[in-house]
Amino acid sequence: MDSKYLFLLQLGIVLISAHLAGLLSERFKQPAVLGQIIIGLILGAGFMEKTPLISEFAEIGVILLMFIAGLETDVKELVKSSRSSSLIALGGVVLPAFFVYFGMRLILPGHDSNVALFLAVVSTATSVSISVQTLREIAQLRTRQGIMILGAAIIDDIVGIILLTLLVGVVRPGAAGSILMTVLKILAFFVVLYVVGKIIVTVLRKLERTNISEDKLITWAIFICLVLSFTSEEFGVAAITGAYFAGVIFSLTSHKHRVSHEVGKLSNFMFTPVFFVSIGMDIDLGAAFSALGVGSILIVLGVLGKILGCGFGAYLTGFDRHHAIQIGIGMIPRAEVAIIVANLGLQMSILTDKEMAATIVMVLVTTLITPSLLKWSFSRDVKPQEAHSS
């Protein structure tokens, strides 16, 4: 076999491994992403080297993943519960970030402040998909607590992306200018994004009166996603930020379900699994074992920060102590956004394999403990509190 075609075999092995590992993970009632990361760890331990093609597929995968996350943002539902969700989200961002940053600086004083900042941002995001999946399985998604968890988790991700955008601009190696210049560039990017978004939404709403073919719609959606991702990089902002808000723009039109469905199929079958497998392949298992100390700090302080911060925010908005704790528990899991932020820090040479491995440990543990904790907390309710309009 001609060696120049070896990449076909390698890509095929990664895809089928991701598929089988995801199925096995789901068989144990866990998200497919866990199995994909674990199989990546196994492949990277000596079975296969990460090639440039796999890296490029992974880059496309993370961009499409964030595009879909934007598409799944329900802006109207977010507005309905904005006050309560915002206060819950604020607590869920501030307290974990505070705990992790100062925990890293005090417990492991040798760490650079940029490392502590990145890990603080890593600790802020909540996995919407894991929270929704867990609440649906225990039939609590329509309770008032479930709605608050969903709204706050969405806001958490948005705030996390904004914090990441600011952090990347400040600490990017070789970046010129002051923090003020960085903030001005970020503001300029969002102004451009707003103007472009208004134009795109207007055009798409006019096209709603025509029978635009699905192929053309999906092609234009992916084109806009990639262009905004490139544009965000040109403004010194992470490409995933542009991809996310490209999804938000499409979420404001009637085309969002078609786009989400079709792009989701492309992403889930081909690109996003490669991203999660590649994350595992990047991890040095030796470094992972040595990262148990940092991982333990992330887990303990991150979990406490979410329960106390989100729980206090819920308590201030009228929930009793028990239901506030339920909301705090529902905000524990981290997954895609935490991995994306840590992976970006690794690419920028701010985080090392050790911190990346610690993030993976945190994702694995928080994802595994949340379902059982949620079941336990809701099992104490005599009668679930049904959601009501506020």
N, C-alpha and C positions, 0 to 999 in steps of 0.2 A: 504494500500500500504506500502510495506517494505520501511522504511526511507532510507536504503542504496541506493535505486534507485532514490532518490529525485534529484540527480544531473542531471539525464536525463531530467526531467521536467524543471529544471532551465536552462540547456543549450538550450533546445528547445525554451523556452520563450525568451531567449536572441537572438537566431538566427532569429526567426520569427519577433520579435520586430525590430531588425536591418533591416530586409528585408522590412517590411512595412514602417518604418520610412524613409528608403532610397528612396523608391518609392514616398512617399509623398513629400520629399525634391526635387526630380527630377521633380515632377509635377509642382512645383513652380520655375522650371528652376535654381535650386541650386544643388551643388554636393551632392551625397548621404551621404558623410561623415558628413555633417552638421546635417542631420536628425539622423544619428546613434549616434552622440555625444549627441544631445538633448535628445533622448530617453534614453540614458544612465544616463543622469542627472535625468530624471523622475524616472527611475527604482531605482536609488541609493538614491532617496529622501525618501525612506521608503517602497517601494514595494518589494525589494529584496536585499539581502546581496551579496557582491562579494565573491565567493567561490574560494578555491585554484585551482579547475579545470578551472574556467573561467580565472583566472590569467595565468595559463599555456597555455591555448588556445591563450590568448592575446600575450604571449611571442612568440609563434610560428607565430602568425599573423604578428607581427612587423618584424620578421626576413624574412618572405616570401615577405612582402611588400617592404623591402629594396632590396631583391634579384631581384624582378621584376623591381624596379627602375633602377638597374644596367643593366638589360637586355634591357631596353628601351633607354639606353644611346646610341645615334648614334655617334660613335667615328669619323667616316668620315665627317659627317656634322659639327661636332664640330671643326675639323681641318680646314675646308674650311673657316669658319668665326672666326677663333681663335683669330686673333688680335683684331678686333672690339669687339667681344663678351667678350674677356678677360678683356679689359679695362672697358667695361660696367659692367661686373660682379665685378671687383675690386672696382669700385665706389659703387656698390650695397651691398658690404660686409663691406667695411671700414666705410662708413659714417653712416649707421644704427647702426653698432656696437658701433662706437664712440659716437653717439647721445644718445643711450640707456644707455651705461655704465655710462657716465658722468651725464646724466639726472637722473639716479637712485641714483648716489652718491651725487648729489647736491640737488635734490628735496626731496629725501628720505634718508637723511644722516645716518639714523639708520640701513640701510641695510648692510649686510656683503658684502665685495668685491667679494667673490665667487658667491653670488647671482646675483650681477650686471653683472659679467662675463658670467654666464649661460644665463641670459636674453639677453645679448648682442649677444651671439651666436644664441639664439632663433630668434632674429630679422633679421638674415642674409639670411636665406633660402627663396627661392621663390618656390611656388607650380607650378611645370611644368604642371601638369595635368589641373589645373584650368586655367592657362594662355592659354594653347593650346585649351582647350574646348571653352573658351570665344572668342578667335580669330577665331576659326572655325565657330562659330555661327554667327559672324558678317562678315565672308568671308574676313578676313584680314591675314590669316595665311601665305599666300604665298607672302605677301608684304615684302620688305626688312626689315621693322621694325619688322614684325612678326618673321622672321628668326633670327634677332638679339636677340629678346626677348627669343626665344626658346634656342638658344645657350648660352646666358648669364645665363638663369635660370638653365641649366644643370651644368654649371661651378659653380654657386652659391651653388648648392647642394653638389658638390664635395668638394668645399672649406669649406662649413659648416661641412661636415663629418670630414674633416681633423682637423678643429678647435676643433670640439667636441672630437676627438680622443686625441688631445694634452691636452685639458682641463680636460678630465676624468683622464688622467694619472697624471696630476698635483694635482688635488683636491680630488682624490679618498680617502676616509677615510681609514687610516691604510697603505696607500701606502708608501713604503720605498724608499729612494734615493732622489737625487736632480732632478731638472728640466733637467739637462744634461743627467742623467740616464734615465729619462722618454723619452727624445728625442731619445736616443740610442735604447731603446726598441721599439719605434715606427718605427725607421728606420730599425731595424732588422726584424720587422714584415713585412714591405713592401718589404724587400729583399726576405724573404721567400715567400711572396705572389707573387712576380714577377717570381721567379723560378717555383713555383707550377703552376702559370698561364701559363707559357710557355709550361710546360709539358702537361697540360690539353688541351690547344689549339692544340698542335701538335698531340696528340692522337685523339682528336675529328675530326681534319681535315683528318686524315687517315681513320677514320670511315665513313667519307662522301662517300667513295668509296664503302662501304658495305651498305646493307639494315638493319641497326640496328633497332630493333623494338622500337616503341614509348614508350612502357611500360618500357623497360630497360633504354632508354635515360632519361626519366623523373625521374626514380628512382635514377640514378646516379647523375642527376642534383641536386635533393633535398639532396642527401647524401653529395655532395661536398659543397653545401650551408651550411648545418648544421655543417660539419667538420670545414670549414673555420670560421664560427661563433664561434664555441668552441675554435678554435686556437687563434682567435683574443682576446678572453677573457683571455686565458692563457698568452698572451703577455701584459696583462693589458690594452688592447684596447677594446672598446665597441663591443659587438657581432654583432651589426647592421653594423659595418664597414666591417667585414669579409663577411657578407651576401651581402652587396652592391657590393663589388669587385668580389665576386663569380658570380654575375649577369653580371658584366662588362666582365669577362673572357668569359662567354658563348655568350655575344653580339658580340664577335669577330669571331664567327663561323657561319656556315650556319644553325645551329640547333636553333638559338636564337628565331625564330618565333614559332617553335613547342613548345619549352620549355616555352616561355612566355605565349603562349595560354593555355597550359595544367596546368602549375603551377598557372597561373592567375585564372583559373576556381576553382581550389582547394582553393586558397587563398580567392578569392572573395565570394565563397559560404559558407565557413566554418570558416576560421580563422581570416582574417582581419576585418570583421564586428564585431567580438567579441572584437578585440583590441580597436576599436573606441568606442564601447558601454562601455567597461571596463574603458576607459578614463573618460567618463561621469560619470560612477558609482563612480569613485574615488573623484569626486569633491563635496565638501561640499557647498551646495547652500548658506548657511550663509556666508561662506568665499568668495564665488563668489561676493556677493553684497558688501562685504567689500573690494573687490579687484578692484573696479571701479577706484580708484586712480592710482594704479599700471597699470591697463589695459589701462587707458587713456594715460599714459606716453608711454607705448609700442606702442599704435596705432598712436598717433600724431608723436612721434619721429621716429618710424619705417617707417611710410608712407613717411614722409618728407625725411628721409634718403635715401629711395629707389628712390623717384622721383628726388631729387637733385643729388645723387651719380650716379645713372644709367644715368640720363639725361645729366650730365656733361661729363661722359665717352662717351656717344653717340655723343655729340656735338664735342668733341675732334677728333672723327673718321670721321667727315664729314657730320653728319646729321644737318639739320637746327633746330632752336629752337623748332618749333612745333612738328616735328617728334621725337626730343630728349625727349620731354615731353611725347609723346605717349609711347615710350619705357620705360620711368620711371614709367608710370602708369601701364603698362603691367607687371612690376616686383613687384607690390604691394602685391599680395595675398600670404598668408602663409597657409600651411595646414599640411600635413603629417610630414615633417621633423621637423617643429617647435614643433609639439605635441610630436614627438619622443624624441627630445632633452630635452624638459621640463619634460617629463615623466621620463627620465633617471635621471635628476636632483632631481626629487621627490623620486625616488627609492634610491638614494644615500644620502637622508636626507639633501641635500643642499637647495633645494627649498621646500617651504611649500605648503599646499593646496591653499593658497592665491595666490602665484605666478603661480601655475598651472592653477588656475581659470582665472588669468589675461591673460595667454597665450591663453586659450580657447576663451576668449572675443576678443583678438586680431585676432585670426583665423576667428571667426565668422564675425567680422566687416570687415576685409580686403577682405574676400571672397565675402561678400555681396556688397561692394561698387565698386569692380573692374569692373564687367560687365557694369554697367551704366556709369562709368567714361571712359572706353574704347570706348563705343558706342558714347559718347559725343565727345571724342577727334577725332575719325576717321570720325564722321559725318561732321567735319569742313573741311575735305579734299574734294576738288572739284573732283579730280580723284586720286584713290589710286595709290601709287607708287609701281609698280610691282617689285618683287624681281629680281635681276640680279646677275650673277656670278661675284665674285670679284677676 
